[in-house]
Amino acid sequence: MTHMNKKMFMRVDEVAEVLDVSVPYAYKLIRRMNEELKEKGCFTIAGRIDRHYFYERFGGDRSEEVKEDAGV
């Protein structure tokens, strides 16, 4: 999948996989982050989190993800 085709939102299974946590815990984290976004006036979708916000909050370095998208 190319970088341009990446979906805007991450689903709970992807969050659980990236963080290596259980699905129920991933739901808990998504709910917490969505509450933060609501306080900022953003729209949210239950069980999904904005990909950019997720990586921003976890301080994750997406360089590996970008490398995969570039075929490196």
PDB file of N, CA, C and O in Angstrom:
ATOM      1  N   MET A   1       0.849  -1.174   0.000  1.00  0.00           N
ATOM      2  CA  MET A   1       0.000   0.000   0.000  1.00  0.00           C
ATOM      3  C   MET A   1       0.897   1.241   0.000  1.00  0.00           C
ATOM      4  O   MET A   1       1.836   1.326   0.791  1.00  0.00           O
ATOM      5  N   THR A   2       0.619   2.173  -0.858  1.00  0.00           N
ATOM      6  CA  THR A   2       1.437   3.375  -0.920  1.00  0.00           C
ATOM      7  C   THR A   2       1.025   4.357   0.159  1.00  0.00           C
ATOM      8  O   THR A   2      -0.055   4.251   0.741  1.00  0.00           O
ATOM      9  N   HIS A   3       1.906   5.316   0.417  1.00  0.00           N
ATOM     10  CA  HIS A   3       1.641   6.308   1.457  1.00  0.00           C
ATOM     11  C   HIS A   3       0.342   7.062   1.169  1.00  0.00           C
ATOM     12  O   HIS A   3      -0.403   7.376   2.098  1.00  0.00           O
ATOM     13  N   MET A   4       0.062   7.353  -0.080  1.00  0.00           N
ATOM     14  CA  MET A   4      -1.142   8.092  -0.449  1.00  0.00           C
ATOM     15  C   MET A   4      -2.400   7.266  -0.196  1.00  0.00           C
ATOM     16  O   MET A   4      -3.478   7.832  -0.014  1.00  0.00           O
ATOM     17  N   ASN A   5      -2.283   5.948  -0.181  1.00  0.00           N
ATOM     18  CA  ASN A   5      -3.444   5.085   0.026  1.00  0.00           C
ATOM     19  C   ASN A   5      -3.699   4.779   1.495  1.00  0.00           C
ATOM     20  O   ASN A   5      -4.691   4.121   1.812  1.00  0.00           O
ATOM     21  N   LYS A   6      -2.847   5.229   2.396  1.00  0.00           N
ATOM     22  CA  LYS A   6      -3.047   4.967   3.815  1.00  0.00           C
ATOM     23  C   LYS A   6      -4.366   5.581   4.260  1.00  0.00           C
ATOM     24  O   LYS A   6      -4.701   6.704   3.883  1.00  0.00           O
ATOM     25  N   LYS A   7      -5.089   4.851   5.044  1.00  0.00           N
ATOM     26  CA  LYS A   7      -6.371   5.344   5.534  1.00  0.00           C
ATOM     27  C   LYS A   7      -6.146   6.356   6.644  1.00  0.00           C
ATOM     28  O   LYS A   7      -5.157   6.294   7.374  1.00  0.00           O
ATOM     29  N   MET A   8      -7.075   7.280   6.754  1.00  0.00           N
ATOM     30  CA  MET A   8      -6.967   8.357   7.733  1.00  0.00           C
ATOM     31  C   MET A   8      -7.103   7.837   9.164  1.00  0.00           C
ATOM     32  O   MET A   8      -6.460   8.355  10.077  1.00  0.00           O
ATOM     33  N   PHE A   9      -7.932   6.820   9.360  1.00  0.00           N
ATOM     34  CA  PHE A   9      -8.184   6.308  10.692  1.00  0.00           C
ATOM     35  C   PHE A   9      -7.625   4.906  10.866  1.00  0.00           C
ATOM     36  O   PHE A   9      -7.607   4.101   9.935  1.00  0.00           O
ATOM     37  N   MET A  10      -7.173   4.636  12.074  1.00  0.00           N
ATOM     38  CA  MET A  10      -6.724   3.299  12.448  1.00  0.00           C
ATOM     39  C   MET A  10      -7.862   2.621  13.181  1.00  0.00           C
ATOM     40  O   MET A  10      -8.541   3.251  13.992  1.00  0.00           O
ATOM     41  N   ARG A  11      -8.076   1.348  12.907  1.00  0.00           N
ATOM     42  CA  ARG A  11      -9.078   0.561  13.626  1.00  0.00           C
ATOM     43  C   ARG A  11      -8.409  -0.077  14.837  1.00  0.00           C
ATOM     44  O   ARG A  11      -7.184  -0.105  14.950  1.00  0.00           O
ATOM     45  N   VAL A  12      -9.233  -0.583  15.726  1.00  0.00           N
ATOM     46  CA  VAL A  12      -8.732  -1.121  16.990  1.00  0.00           C
ATOM     47  C   VAL A  12      -7.726  -2.248  16.787  1.00  0.00           C
ATOM     48  O   VAL A  12      -6.755  -2.337  17.539  1.00  0.00           O
ATOM     49  N   ASP A  13      -7.930  -3.106  15.799  1.00  0.00           N
ATOM     50  CA  ASP A  13      -6.996  -4.215  15.593  1.00  0.00           C
ATOM     51  C   ASP A  13      -5.612  -3.721  15.204  1.00  0.00           C
ATOM     52  O   ASP A  13      -4.606  -4.308  15.604  1.00  0.00           O
ATOM     53  N   GLU A  14      -5.555  -2.641  14.421  1.00  0.00           N
ATOM     54  CA  GLU A  14      -4.261  -2.081  14.034  1.00  0.00           C
ATOM     55  C   GLU A  14      -3.576  -1.426  15.234  1.00  0.00           C
ATOM     56  O   GLU A  14      -2.366  -1.566  15.412  1.00  0.00           O
ATOM     57  N   VAL A  15      -4.344  -0.713  16.051  1.00  0.00           N
ATOM     58  CA  VAL A  15      -3.788  -0.087  17.254  1.00  0.00           C
ATOM     59  C   VAL A  15      -3.220  -1.161  18.179  1.00  0.00           C
ATOM     60  O   VAL A  15      -2.110  -1.023  18.694  1.00  0.00           O
ATOM     61  N   ALA A  16      -3.984  -2.226  18.385  1.00  0.00           N
ATOM     62  CA  ALA A  16      -3.537  -3.326  19.255  1.00  0.00           C
ATOM     63  C   ALA A  16      -2.245  -3.941  18.721  1.00  0.00           C
ATOM     64  O   ALA A  16      -1.335  -4.249  19.490  1.00  0.00           O
ATOM     65  N   GLU A  17      -2.172  -4.116  17.411  1.00  0.00           N
ATOM     66  CA  GLU A  17      -0.976  -4.710  16.818  1.00  0.00           C
ATOM     67  C   GLU A  17       0.238  -3.800  16.943  1.00  0.00           C
ATOM     68  O   GLU A  17       1.317  -4.253  17.325  1.00  0.00           O
ATOM     69  N   VAL A  18       0.070  -2.523  16.624  1.00  0.00           N
ATOM     70  CA  VAL A  18       1.183  -1.568  16.673  1.00  0.00           C
ATOM     71  C   VAL A  18       1.739  -1.450  18.089  1.00  0.00           C
ATOM     72  O   VAL A  18       2.954  -1.389  18.282  1.00  0.00           O
ATOM     73  N   LEU A  19       0.844  -1.419  19.077  1.00  0.00           N
ATOM     74  CA  LEU A  19       1.267  -1.248  20.470  1.00  0.00           C
ATOM     75  C   LEU A  19       1.542  -2.565  21.184  1.00  0.00           C
ATOM     76  O   LEU A  19       2.045  -2.578  22.307  1.00  0.00           O
ATOM     77  N   ASP A  20       1.212  -3.661  20.532  1.00  0.00           N
ATOM     78  CA  ASP A  20       1.369  -4.993  21.126  1.00  0.00           C
ATOM     79  C   ASP A  20       0.603  -5.090  22.440  1.00  0.00           C
ATOM     80  O   ASP A  20       1.140  -5.493  23.472  1.00  0.00           O
ATOM     81  N   VAL A  21      -0.678  -4.706  22.367  1.00  0.00           N
ATOM     82  CA  VAL A  21      -1.580  -4.776  23.522  1.00  0.00           C
ATOM     83  C   VAL A  21      -2.826  -5.546  23.118  1.00  0.00           C
ATOM     84  O   VAL A  21      -3.025  -5.845  21.941  1.00  0.00           O
ATOM     85  N   SER A  22      -3.664  -5.866  24.100  1.00  0.00           N
ATOM     86  CA  SER A  22      -4.908  -6.572  23.819  1.00  0.00           C
ATOM     87  C   SER A  22      -5.906  -5.640  23.126  1.00  0.00           C
ATOM     88  O   SER A  22      -5.802  -4.417  23.215  1.00  0.00           O
ATOM     89  N   VAL A  23      -6.868  -6.243  22.439  1.00  0.00           N
ATOM     90  CA  VAL A  23      -7.909  -5.459  21.773  1.00  0.00           C
ATOM     91  C   VAL A  23      -8.726  -4.651  22.790  1.00  0.00           C
ATOM     92  O   VAL A  23      -8.988  -3.473  22.546  1.00  0.00           O
ATOM     93  N   PRO A  24      -9.137  -5.241  23.922  1.00  0.00           N
ATOM     94  CA  PRO A  24      -9.877  -4.424  24.895  1.00  0.00           C
ATOM     95  C   PRO A  24      -9.079  -3.203  25.383  1.00  0.00           C
ATOM     96  O   PRO A  24      -9.643  -2.125  25.571  1.00  0.00           O
ATOM     97  N   TYR A  25      -7.780  -3.379  25.585  1.00  0.00           N
ATOM     98  CA  TYR A  25      -6.961  -2.244  26.024  1.00  0.00           C
ATOM     99  C   TYR A  25      -6.823  -1.213  24.902  1.00  0.00           C
ATOM    100  O   TYR A  25      -6.797  -0.010  25.164  1.00  0.00           O
ATOM    101  N   ALA A  26      -6.735  -1.674  23.673  1.00  0.00           N
ATOM    102  CA  ALA A  26      -6.668  -0.754  22.534  1.00  0.00           C
ATOM    103  C   ALA A  26      -7.944   0.073  22.453  1.00  0.00           C
ATOM    104  O   ALA A  26      -7.890   1.269  22.166  1.00  0.00           O
ATOM    105  N   TYR A  27      -9.102  -0.556  22.706  1.00  0.00           N
ATOM    106  CA  TYR A  27     -10.359   0.201  22.739  1.00  0.00           C
ATOM    107  C   TYR A  27     -10.306   1.284  23.817  1.00  0.00           C
ATOM    108  O   TYR A  27     -10.747   2.411  23.593  1.00  0.00           O
ATOM    109  N   LYS A  28      -9.770   0.943  24.971  1.00  0.00           N
ATOM    110  CA  LYS A  28      -9.665   1.904  26.069  1.00  0.00           C
ATOM    111  C   LYS A  28      -8.795   3.096  25.661  1.00  0.00           C
ATOM    112  O   LYS A  28      -9.141   4.245  25.934  1.00  0.00           O
ATOM    113  N   LEU A  29      -7.679   2.817  25.015  1.00  0.00           N
ATOM    114  CA  LEU A  29      -6.790   3.896  24.567  1.00  0.00           C
ATOM    115  C   LEU A  29      -7.462   4.763  23.508  1.00  0.00           C
ATOM    116  O   LEU A  29      -7.344   5.988  23.534  1.00  0.00           O
ATOM    117  N   ILE A  30      -8.160   4.129  22.586  1.00  0.00           N
ATOM    118  CA  ILE A  30      -8.852   4.879  21.533  1.00  0.00           C
ATOM    119  C   ILE A  30      -9.918   5.783  22.147  1.00  0.00           C
ATOM    120  O   ILE A  30     -10.044   6.944  21.757  1.00  0.00           O
ATOM    121  N   ARG A  31     -10.687   5.258  23.105  1.00  0.00           N
ATOM    122  CA  ARG A  31     -11.702   6.087  23.772  1.00  0.00           C
ATOM    123  C   ARG A  31     -11.057   7.299  24.431  1.00  0.00           C
ATOM    124  O   ARG A  31     -11.569   8.414  24.327  1.00  0.00           O
ATOM    125  N   ARG A  32      -9.948   7.083  25.100  1.00  0.00           N
ATOM    126  CA  ARG A  32      -9.260   8.196  25.779  1.00  0.00           C
ATOM    127  C   ARG A  32      -8.772   9.244  24.768  1.00  0.00           C
ATOM    128  O   ARG A  32      -8.965  10.443  24.969  1.00  0.00           O
ATOM    129  N   MET A  33      -8.145   8.784  23.690  1.00  0.00           N
ATOM    130  CA  MET A  33      -7.654   9.732  22.682  1.00  0.00           C
ATOM    131  C   MET A  33      -8.810  10.453  21.992  1.00  0.00           C
ATOM    132  O   MET A  33      -8.707  11.641  21.686  1.00  0.00           O
ATOM    133  N   ASN A  34      -9.915   9.735  21.746  1.00  0.00           N
ATOM    134  CA  ASN A  34     -11.081  10.379  21.129  1.00  0.00           C
ATOM    135  C   ASN A  34     -11.675  11.434  22.047  1.00  0.00           C
ATOM    136  O   ASN A  34     -12.149  12.466  21.571  1.00  0.00           O
ATOM    137  N   GLU A  35     -11.660  11.197  23.351  1.00  0.00           N
ATOM    138  CA  GLU A  35     -12.129  12.219  24.295  1.00  0.00           C
ATOM    139  C   GLU A  35     -11.247  13.464  24.207  1.00  0.00           C
ATOM    140  O   GLU A  35     -11.750  14.587  24.238  1.00  0.00           O
ATOM    141  N   GLU A  36      -9.946  13.266  24.099  1.00  0.00           N
ATOM    142  CA  GLU A  36      -9.025  14.400  23.952  1.00  0.00           C
ATOM    143  C   GLU A  36      -9.346  15.182  22.684  1.00  0.00           C
ATOM    144  O   GLU A  36      -9.351  16.413  22.689  1.00  0.00           O
ATOM    145  N   LEU A  37      -9.611  14.465  21.605  1.00  0.00           N
ATOM    146  CA  LEU A  37      -9.926  15.122  20.340  1.00  0.00           C
ATOM    147  C   LEU A  37     -11.258  15.880  20.424  1.00  0.00           C
ATOM    148  O   LEU A  37     -11.384  16.981  19.890  1.00  0.00           O
ATOM    149  N   LYS A  38     -12.241  15.287  21.094  1.00  0.00           N
ATOM    150  CA  LYS A  38     -13.536  15.962  21.259  1.00  0.00           C
ATOM    151  C   LYS A  38     -13.366  17.272  22.016  1.00  0.00           C
ATOM    152  O   LYS A  38     -14.002  18.271  21.682  1.00  0.00           O
ATOM    153  N   GLU A  39     -12.506  17.270  23.039  1.00  0.00           N
ATOM    154  CA  GLU A  39     -12.251  18.485  23.805  1.00  0.00           C
ATOM    155  C   GLU A  39     -11.626  19.580  22.945  1.00  0.00           C
ATOM    156  O   GLU A  39     -11.774  20.769  23.225  1.00  0.00           O
ATOM    157  N   LYS A  40     -10.928  19.156  21.895  1.00  0.00           N
ATOM    158  CA  LYS A  40     -10.315  20.114  20.965  1.00  0.00           C
ATOM    159  C   LYS A  40     -11.292  20.533  19.872  1.00  0.00           C
ATOM    160  O   LYS A  40     -10.961  21.353  19.015  1.00  0.00           O
ATOM    161  N   GLY A  41     -12.508  19.962  19.909  1.00  0.00           N
ATOM    162  CA  GLY A  41     -13.522  20.322  18.919  1.00  0.00           C
ATOM    163  C   GLY A  41     -13.506  19.464  17.662  1.00  0.00           C
ATOM    164  O   GLY A  41     -14.123  19.824  16.660  1.00  0.00           O
ATOM    165  N   CYS A  42     -12.815  18.347  17.703  1.00  0.00           N
ATOM    166  CA  CYS A  42     -12.734  17.468  16.532  1.00  0.00           C
ATOM    167  C   CYS A  42     -13.865  16.447  16.540  1.00  0.00           C
ATOM    168  O   CYS A  42     -14.377  16.076  17.596  1.00  0.00           O
ATOM    169  N   PHE A  43     -14.239  16.010  15.370  1.00  0.00           N
ATOM    170  CA  PHE A  43     -15.178  14.904  15.243  1.00  0.00           C
ATOM    171  C   PHE A  43     -14.413  13.607  15.429  1.00  0.00           C
ATOM    172  O   PHE A  43     -13.244  13.511  15.054  1.00  0.00           O
ATOM    173  N   THR A  44     -15.066  12.615  16.003  1.00  0.00           N
ATOM    174  CA  THR A  44     -14.427  11.320  16.211  1.00  0.00           C
ATOM    175  C   THR A  44     -15.351  10.206  15.742  1.00  0.00           C
ATOM    176  O   THR A  44     -16.550  10.409  15.549  1.00  0.00           O
ATOM    177  N   ILE A  45     -14.769   9.024  15.564  1.00  0.00           N
ATOM    178  CA  ILE A  45     -15.530   7.829  15.199  1.00  0.00           C
ATOM    179  C   ILE A  45     -15.210   6.773  16.247  1.00  0.00           C
ATOM    180  O   ILE A  45     -14.043   6.466  16.492  1.00  0.00           O
ATOM    181  N   ALA A  46     -16.244   6.221  16.864  1.00  0.00           N
ATOM    182  CA  ALA A  46     -16.042   5.212  17.900  1.00  0.00           C
ATOM    183  C   ALA A  46     -15.260   4.020  17.342  1.00  0.00           C
ATOM    184  O   ALA A  46     -15.545   3.525  16.252  1.00  0.00           O
ATOM    185  N   GLY A  47     -14.273   3.576  18.114  1.00  0.00           N
ATOM    186  CA  GLY A  47     -13.487   2.412  17.716  1.00  0.00           C
ATOM    187  C   GLY A  47     -12.412   2.701  16.683  1.00  0.00           C
ATOM    188  O   GLY A  47     -11.757   1.784  16.189  1.00  0.00           O
ATOM    189  N   ARG A  48     -12.229   3.978  16.355  1.00  0.00           N
ATOM    190  CA  ARG A  48     -11.197   4.375  15.390  1.00  0.00           C
ATOM    191  C   ARG A  48     -10.507   5.629  15.896  1.00  0.00           C
ATOM    192  O   ARG A  48     -11.086   6.430  16.630  1.00  0.00           O
ATOM    193  N   ILE A  49      -9.258   5.778  15.486  1.00  0.00           N
ATOM    194  CA  ILE A  49      -8.501   6.968  15.893  1.00  0.00           C
ATOM    195  C   ILE A  49      -7.754   7.529  14.691  1.00  0.00           C
ATOM    196  O   ILE A  49      -7.257   6.783  13.847  1.00  0.00           O
ATOM    197  N   ASP A  50      -7.684   8.839  14.630  1.00  0.00           N
ATOM    198  CA  ASP A  50      -6.942   9.496  13.571  1.00  0.00           C
ATOM    199  C   ASP A  50      -5.486   9.025  13.614  1.00  0.00           C
ATOM    200  O   ASP A  50      -4.832   9.100  14.653  1.00  0.00           O
ATOM    201  N   ARG A  51      -4.995   8.545  12.488  1.00  0.00           N
ATOM    202  CA  ARG A  51      -3.650   7.974  12.399  1.00  0.00           C
ATOM    203  C   ARG A  51      -2.583   8.980  12.828  1.00  0.00           C
ATOM    204  O   ARG A  51      -1.679   8.633  13.587  1.00  0.00           O
ATOM    205  N   HIS A  52      -2.678  10.203  12.358  1.00  0.00           N
ATOM    206  CA  HIS A  52      -1.682  11.231  12.679  1.00  0.00           C
ATOM    207  C   HIS A  52      -1.683  11.514  14.188  1.00  0.00           C
ATOM    208  O   HIS A  52      -0.626  11.608  14.811  1.00  0.00           O
ATOM    209  N   TYR A  53      -2.875  11.646  14.757  1.00  0.00           N
ATOM    210  CA  TYR A  53      -2.982  11.934  16.189  1.00  0.00           C
ATOM    211  C   TYR A  53      -2.428  10.778  17.018  1.00  0.00           C
ATOM    212  O   TYR A  53      -1.748  10.994  18.021  1.00  0.00           O
ATOM    213  N   PHE A  54      -2.722   9.556  16.592  1.00  0.00           N
ATOM    214  CA  PHE A  54      -2.213   8.376  17.295  1.00  0.00           C
ATOM    215  C   PHE A  54      -0.696   8.433  17.390  1.00  0.00           C
ATOM    216  O   PHE A  54      -0.139   8.292  18.478  1.00  0.00           O
ATOM    217  N   TYR A  55      -0.019   8.640  16.259  1.00  0.00           N
ATOM    218  CA  TYR A  55       1.444   8.664  16.273  1.00  0.00           C
ATOM    219  C   TYR A  55       1.982   9.889  17.003  1.00  0.00           C
ATOM    220  O   TYR A  55       3.047   9.833  17.618  1.00  0.00           O
ATOM    221  N   GLU A  56       1.247  10.991  16.934  1.00  0.00           N
ATOM    222  CA  GLU A  56       1.652  12.192  17.679  1.00  0.00           C
ATOM    223  C   GLU A  56       1.606  11.929  19.187  1.00  0.00           C
ATOM    224  O   GLU A  56       2.539  12.281  19.909  1.00  0.00           O
ATOM    225  N   ARG A  57       0.530  11.318  19.655  1.00  0.00           N
ATOM    226  CA  ARG A  57       0.364  11.064  21.089  1.00  0.00           C
ATOM    227  C   ARG A  57       1.334  10.033  21.628  1.00  0.00           C
ATOM    228  O   ARG A  57       1.777  10.141  22.772  1.00  0.00           O
ATOM    229  N   PHE A  58       1.669   9.048  20.835  1.00  0.00           N
ATOM    230  CA  PHE A  58       2.572   8.017  21.302  1.00  0.00           C
ATOM    231  C   PHE A  58       4.021   8.326  20.984  1.00  0.00           C
ATOM    232  O   PHE A  58       4.912   7.531  21.287  1.00  0.00           O
ATOM    233  N   GLY A  59       4.261   9.475  20.375  1.00  0.00           N
ATOM    234  CA  GLY A  59       5.630   9.876  20.091  1.00  0.00           C
ATOM    235  C   GLY A  59       6.323   8.906  19.166  1.00  0.00           C
ATOM    236  O   GLY A  59       7.551   8.826  19.121  1.00  0.00           O
ATOM    237  N   GLY A  60       5.521   8.180  18.439  1.00  0.00           N
ATOM    238  CA  GLY A  60       6.071   7.162  17.547  1.00  0.00           C
ATOM    239  C   GLY A  60       6.790   7.751  16.358  1.00  0.00           C
ATOM    240  O   GLY A  60       6.398   8.786  15.820  1.00  0.00           O
ATOM    241  N   ASP A  61       7.827   7.088  15.964  1.00  0.00           N
ATOM    242  CA  ASP A  61       8.569   7.465  14.772  1.00  0.00           C
ATOM    243  C   ASP A  61       8.029   6.620  13.635  1.00  0.00           C
ATOM    244  O   ASP A  61       8.202   5.402  13.622  1.00  0.00           O
ATOM    245  N   ARG A  62       7.381   7.259  12.692  1.00  0.00           N
ATOM    246  CA  ARG A  62       6.762   6.539  11.587  1.00  0.00           C
ATOM    247  C   ARG A  62       7.748   6.242  10.467  1.00  0.00           C
ATOM    248  O   ARG A  62       7.330   5.829   9.385  1.00  0.00           O
ATOM    249  N   SER A  63       9.038   6.438  10.693  1.00  0.00           N
ATOM    250  CA  SER A  63      10.004   6.255   9.619  1.00  0.00           C
ATOM    251  C   SER A  63       9.965   4.844   9.056  1.00  0.00           C
ATOM    252  O   SER A  63      10.114   4.666   7.847  1.00  0.00           O
ATOM    253  N   GLU A  64       9.767   3.829   9.906  1.00  0.00           N
ATOM    254  CA  GLU A  64       9.686   2.455   9.416  1.00  0.00           C
ATOM    255  C   GLU A  64       8.462   2.261   8.537  1.00  0.00           C
ATOM    256  O   GLU A  64       8.520   1.574   7.517  1.00  0.00           O
ATOM    257  N   GLU A  65       7.345   2.875   8.943  1.00  0.00           N
ATOM    258  CA  GLU A  65       6.118   2.776   8.154  1.00  0.00           C
ATOM    259  C   GLU A  65       6.312   3.451   6.795  1.00  0.00           C
ATOM    260  O   GLU A  65       5.880   2.926   5.768  1.00  0.00           O
ATOM    261  N   VAL A  66       6.953   4.599   6.796  1.00  0.00           N
ATOM    262  CA  VAL A  66       7.194   5.331   5.546  1.00  0.00           C
ATOM    263  C   VAL A  66       8.130   4.538   4.650  1.00  0.00           C
ATOM    264  O   VAL A  66       7.935   4.497   3.435  1.00  0.00           O
ATOM    265  N   LYS A  67       9.149   3.903   5.236  1.00  0.00           N
ATOM    266  CA  LYS A  67      10.079   3.083   4.451  1.00  0.00           C
ATOM    267  C   LYS A  67       9.336   1.937   3.763  1.00  0.00           C
ATOM    268  O   LYS A  67       9.577   1.641   2.593  1.00  0.00           O
ATOM    269  N   GLU A  68       8.424   1.291   4.513  1.00  0.00           N
ATOM    270  CA  GLU A  68       7.646   0.189   3.942  1.00  0.00           C
ATOM    271  C   GLU A  68       6.822   0.702   2.771  1.00  0.00           C
ATOM    272  O   GLU A  68       6.747   0.044   1.734  1.00  0.00           O
ATOM    273  N   ASP A  69       6.200   1.875   2.925  1.00  0.00           N
ATOM    274  CA  ASP A  69       5.384   2.438   1.865  1.00  0.00           C
ATOM    275  C   ASP A  69       6.196   2.783   0.632  1.00  0.00           C
ATOM    276  O   ASP A  69       5.698   2.702  -0.491  1.00  0.00           O
ATOM    277  N   ALA A  70       7.457   3.171   0.843  1.00  0.00           N
ATOM    278  CA  ALA A  70       8.335   3.530  -0.264  1.00  0.00           C
ATOM    279  C   ALA A  70       8.975   2.306  -0.895  1.00  0.00           C
ATOM    280  O   ALA A  70       9.645   2.411  -1.922  1.00  0.00           O
ATOM    281  N   GLY A  71       8.773   1.147  -0.285  1.00  0.00           N
ATOM    282  CA  GLY A  71       9.341  -0.071  -0.836  1.00  0.00           C
ATOM    283  C   GLY A  71      10.775  -0.291  -0.449  1.00  0.00           C
ATOM    284  O   GLY A  71      11.473  -1.067  -1.101  1.00  0.00           O
ATOM    285  N   VAL A  72      11.243   0.369   0.600  1.00  0.00           N
ATOM    286  CA  VAL A  72      12.636   0.252   1.051  1.00  0.00           C
ATOM    287  C   VAL A  72      12.788  -0.949   1.938  1.00  0.00           C
ATOM    288  O   VAL A  72      13.886  -1.223   2.422  1.00  0.00           O
TER     289      VAL A  72
END
